[in-house]
Amino acid sequence: MKICLVSQEYPPETARGGIGTQTWNKAHTLARLGHTVHVLSCSRTSGLELRTEIEGGVTLHRMRPPGEETGRDFPVYTSATYAVGYTWNILRHLHRSMRTIEFDIIDFAEYGAEGFAYQLDRTLWNWAPVVVQLHAPLAMLAECVNWPPKDGDFYRVGTFMEGLSIKRADALMACSASIADFTAAFYGVPRESIDVVHCGVDAETFRPGDDYEGAGDRPTVLFVGNIANNKGVKTVVAAVLRLRSKYPNIRLQILGTGDDGLREDLQRWAQKSGASANIEFHGFVERSSLPDFYRCANVFCSPALYEGGVANVYLEAMACGCPVVASLAGAAPEAVIHDETGLLVPPEDEDAVAAALDQILGNELLAWQMGKAARRRVEDYFAMDKYIVRVLKNYQRAIECSRKKLDVLKAAETAGVACAS
């Protein structure tokens, strides 16, 4: 099968969040299975308007963002303008690729409505089956984390583009039941038209270490993600500071970038509390180094205010045999089984987070049992081979639906020609 994955985020150059990681996992696994995989993503370096390279069997095309194309340098000031420009650039580069490649499927991330322009322009002469991957619709983010503002142009323009892209897709694939339910209700598409395809994790790269050492003298809590209020990092810091009286050597390792102001506030808070040695900020960590952090942690904690999908970090931690403390909000309960693979807590509840961390750090047998159960859950359901079976089933659904739409278009074209003659 010839597959084109379209995603602004794609590591390592544009490794900002979960969408990029999920696209990378999908691309490399499909390529290993013998499919021809192209990825169209964004560039963050100067140079050619379109840069193409082969990476791990995947043909990667990086295009310049709106306003920065060669010979078209001009400032783009707003997110709404960027979204319109970006989808137009995708249409342009897809047309170039499709002159020589007949894709069996084009898989668009819904964020920013990247497929909008192509789907608006799709006709008999440039037709390819389309899947839209629902990671977290813009409307859902506005509803659940108050971004973007509902009275702003980005929300109005973005949700219009997103809605058309979703409605014109041949198949829809949601990262969680939570996202599928919201999308069906907000955009008025049948719930049964959306396949819930929970994302997968590379269970070979992310796997437990050889020996389980327990909390030891340096009980370690791990947070991986954007440093942002909606990710719950402040709540984690507060909970760890509370636990210092019981675990003087407790260590919180924070991996990720984001809000520099928030990071500085957290560092000052730790310093004033005399806990600078307990809170470590490691910044961005390459994917190859992540498993070691999970393996060395006694518990992973990310009580996000809201996670629409099953966050990659939950799956990575579970794959490494690390118990997870996650928020009840959003899709975390679709991955983390309370009292079995970890603990679920209300969002922004410092007391509940501190109690959950204490429960795991203070009971090595429980932590070991949860870690083992977490790894089994990954092997049984979230491993990449299981995930890709679900993806390919959705692709087949899109191809069949696309074929029916195309037959209708051809019949209408034939009827029109007949009437004209």
N, C-alpha and C positions, 0 to 999 in steps of 0.2 A: 504494500500500500504506500502511495506517495502522500505524505502528510506535511502540512505547513502549520506550525504553531506561531501565533502572533501574540507577543507580550512585551510591553514596555520594559519590564524588569526581567533581566536574565543575567545571572552571575557569571563571572565575578565583576564585570564592569558596571553593571547596574543592579547590584545585589542589595536592594533596599528592604525587601520584605518577603512575605510568604509566597506571593504570586510568582516571583522569579524562581524561588527554590522549587516550587511545584512544577513549573514549566521545565526546569532543568531535569528534574527526576523523570518526568514524562518523556522528554525528548531522548534522553540517553537510554532509557529502558526500551522504548520503541525501536531505537536504532540497533540495540543489541539483539532484538528479536528479528532483525532483518528488514525492517521497514525503512523506506527512504524518508528521512526527516530533515525538513528545513525549518529554521527559526528566524522570524523577522522581529528584531528588537531595536532598542534605542542605543545610540552611541553616546559616550560621555567624554570622548577624546576628540581633538581636532583632527582634520584630515579629509579623506575622501567623503563624498556625499553618501556613498554606500560602500561598506567594507565587508568583504566576504572571506570567510576562513572555515576550515574543516576542524572540528573539535570533537574527538571521541566518536567519530562516525556521524556526527551531526553537522549539517551545513548551516553555518550561522551567518546571517546578514545583519549588520548593524548600520542603521541609517541615522543621519543627523537629525536632531530635533527641530521643530518649527522655528524659523527665523535664523537658523544657523547653517542652512544648506549652502554648499559652495556657490558663490555668486548671488546669494539671496540673503545676505546678512542684514538683519534688522531686529530690533527688540520686540519680544512678545511679552506683554505686561500682565495679562490676566489668565487665570486657569481656564476660563471658558474659551478664550481665543486659542490657547494651547491645544485644548481638546479637539477643536475644529481643525486646526492645522495638522495635528498629529494623525487624525483619521484620514485626512486628505493625502498625506505623505504615504500612508499605508496603501491606499488605493493605487497611488502612482507606482509604487515599487512592486505591488502584487501584479499589476498589469504587465510590468516588465518581465517578471518571473514566469507568468502564465503564457507568455509567447512561446516558451520552450518547454515548460513543464505542465503537464495536465494533472493537477492535484486531485486525489481521491477525496480529500477532506481538508478544510481549513478550520482550525480551532482558534477562536478568538477569546481572549480574556475579556470579561464584560467591563472591567474597571476602565473608566474613561471612554467607554463605547468605542473601542478601537476598530471594530468591524463596521461601524455606522456607514461610512462613505462607500465601502465596497458593497454592502448589502443594499444600499440605496441605489447603486448603479448596476447591480447584478441583472443580467439579461441572458437571452439565449446564447449570445456570442461570447460571454465571459463567465459562464456558469460553473460553479463548483459547489458541492455540498458544504454546508456551514454548521458547525457546532459553536455555541456560545457557552463558555465555562463561567459559571457563577461563583465568584470568590467571595464577594460582599458588595452587593449593589450600592451605588452612591446614595440612593434613597434610604437604604437600610442604615448606612453609616450616619446620615443626617438624623434619622429617627432615634438611633440607639446611642450615639456618642456626640450628638449635636454638631457634627461637621459633615459637609459644609453647611453654612447657614441657609435655612430654607428660603430666606428672602433675597438671596444673592443670585447673580447671573450664572455662576458655575452650577448651582443646584438646578436652576430652571433649564439651562441649555443641556447640562449633563444628563439629567433624568429624561429629557425628551429624546436625546440621542440613544441613551441606554434602552429606553422603552422600545424604540423602533428596532434596534439591534436584537433585542430579546424576542420580539414578536415575529421577526422575519427569519429567525434561526430555524434550521431543519431539525435540530435537536438541542435540548438544553441539559446541562450537566452541572448540578449544584454540589458544592463541597460539604453540605450538611442539610439535614431535614429542616433546620431552622431557616436557612437561606432559601430553600425551595418553597417553604410555606409563605415567607414574606414576599418573595418575588411573585408568586401566583396571585396573592391578594392585592399587592400594590399595582402590578402591571396588567392584571386581568387576563392572565394566561391560565389554561387548565392545569391544575396541580399534577395530574397524571402525565402531562407532557414533559415534566421535569424529572430526570433520573438523579437520584441521590448517589453520588460517586465520591465517597469519602477519600481523601487524598492518601497517598502511600508514602512509605519511608524506605530508604535503602537499608534493609535489615542486615546487610553484610558489612557495610561501612559503620553503621551505628549498631553496635552489639556490646554486650557486657564484657567486662574485663575477666581475667582468669580467676581472680580471687575476690571474695567479698570481705571487706575489712571492717564494716560497721562504722559507727560514728568516730570511734577512737578519740584521740586527744584534741582533734580539730574538726568538730562537726561542721559540715559544709552544706550551705544552701546555695542553689544556683538559680539565677534568673538570666534568660536569654531573650532578647527582643529589643524593640525600639524603646529608648528612654523617653517615655511619654506618660502623662497622667492616666490616660485611658488604658494603659497596659498594666496598671497596678503596681508599678515599681516602688512608688512611695509607700504603699501599704506593706510591701515586703520589707523595706528598710525599717519601718516602724516596728513590725513584728520581731525582727531580728534584734533590734535595740532592746526590746522588752525582755528577750530571752537571755541577754548577757548575764543577768544575775544568776541564772541557773547553769548556763554554758559560757563561762568567761572567755573561752577561746573560740567561740562560734565565728564562722567566717561566711560572709555573703559575697559571692562572686557575681558581678553584673557584667554581662557581655552584650554589647550593642552600642549604637550611636543614636542620636536624635536631638532632643531638646537640650542644648548646652546649658541654658539657664537652669533647667531643672536638675541636671547633673551637678552643677556647681552648688545649688541649694542643698542637695543631698550630701555632698561632700562636707559643706559647712556644718550641717546638722550632725553628721558623724563626728566631726572634729570637736564641736562644742560638747558632745556627749562623751568625749574621751574614747571614742570607738573607731578612730581612723584605721587602726590595725585590723578591725573586724569587717570593714567594708572595702572591697576591691573593685575598681572600675577597669576593665580590660579593653574597652573600646570594641571596634569591629574585629572579629576573629574569623579567619578563613575556615571554610567548610571542613578542610582536611584536619584542622585542629580541634573542631568542636567535640568529636566523640570522647576525647580524653577528659574534657571538662565534665561531661555527663557521667563518665565512669568514676570520676573522683568525687562526685557529689553524693551526699547522703539523701538529699531530697531536692527535687526541682519545684520551684514555686513561681507561678505566674497568674495571680488572681485578677485578670484583666476585667475592666469595667464591662467590656463586651467583646466577645470573639464570635463573629458570625459563622465562621468555618471552624473545622477542627485544626487548630494551629499546628504547624509543623513542629514547633518546639515540644509540644506534648508528645508527639509520636517519636521524635528523636530521643527524648528522655526515656520513654517507655521501652524503646528498642534497646537502649543501653542498660535496661534493668534498674532504672532509677524511679522510685515512687514519685508521684506528681500531686502537688496541691494546686488546684485550679478553681476558677470561679464557676458558680452555678449558672451564671448568665451566658446566654448564647449556646454554642455547640459543644463546649467542653464535655458535658455529660454524655455526648455521643461517642467519646473516646475513653474518658476516664471513668471507671466504674467505682463508685464510692465504696470505701471500706474493702476494696479488692485490689485495685491497681493504684490507688491513691485516695485522696480526700477532696471533697468538693465543699467550697465555702461561699457564703454570700459575698458579692463584690463590695470593696471598700470597707470591709469589716476587719479591723486590725486585731480585735480580740479573737475572732474565729481563725484568722491566719496564724496567729501566735500559738493558739491551742493545737491547731493541726500540725504545725511544725514540731511542737513539743511532743505530740503523740508519736510521731515517726522517729524523731531523734532520740527519744527516751526509751524506745522499745526496738532493739536490734532485730529480734525475731520477726516482729510485725513488718519492719522495713524490708527485711530479706524476703518475706513472703509476698509483699506487695511488688517488689522488684521482679520476682520470678513470674508473678501473674501478669505483670505489665508486658514482659517479654513474650509470654505465651500469646497474649492478645494481639501483639504485633505480628507474630508469626502466623497466627490463624486468620487474620483479616487485613491488617494494614501493610504487610510486606508488599514489595513492588510487583511481584508476579501476580498476587491476588488483585491488586489495584488495576493493573493494566488489562486484565480480563474484563473488568467493569468498564474501563475506558473504551476498549475495542467494541464492546457490545453497544455502547452509546453511539460510537462512530457508525456502526452498521445500521442503527436506527435512523441516523441522519441521512445516510446514503439512500435508504429505501424511501424515506419521506421526500428527499430531494428529487428522486426519480419520478415520483408521482406529480410533484409540482412542475417538473420539466415537461412531462407528457401533456399537462394541461396547457402550458405555454405554447408548446409546439402545435397543439390542436387549434388553439386560438389564432396562432400565426397562419396556419394553413387555411383556416376559415376566412381570415381577413384577406388573404391573397385571392382566394376563390371569389369572394364578394367583389373585390376590386376589378377582377377580370370579367 
